[in-house]
């Protein structure tokens, strides 16, 4: 693994690339140059998120995933995590994932996609040069079924 890089005032490369599953399976989850640049952009958005959550620390559970890591965790085939444009996180000092989503939408934080995932929040940024969609969804998980998504925060 390369040296740990500070991507923004509060986010290091190591926390946006760490995966327990990858570590357990011996997968080197390292971004290439373009993915690293996306992670820098993502870290800047996470700084805005942190600020909107009254400066409370954000705990990232999943950021960049290379294809092997994404497959191991059951990630979507075209996930924004694959190119360093998404992070899953919680912010216990602020409140529940639902409260976090509501706060970010109310405060007009710019993102491509925000998903209330029940026990965590997914935030994604657009492909460089594209306009953010400001898509807000709620994931519905049912045992044995494919995840479905509803518009808005439910």
C-alpha angles and dihedrals in degrees: 000000000000121000115289110265126204102231095182136349093286107021130075127195090242093062093048093050103036117114123176089204093051091048091050092049095043094244116156102225098194126150125227122228097279092045090050090054089052089051089054090053090045091051089055090054090047088055089056089048091050090050091051089051090060093263094297115153117262118221110211114207096177133013125145116017124185114216094268092050092045091052092046092055094043094248124172115277093241097031118161085227087075093070099032097262100119142054134188113211151154131211108203093178090061103038146258123348089251091053089048092053092047091050094050093048093045092050093048098240109182115238139140096231135005118186126186100214099181101249097027143023125242117205125182135185126213127259108275109279095018126110117252111253094211087217113176119193142165118219117222115203120196120178111256093007134097115263114262127202130217124198114254131007110309 
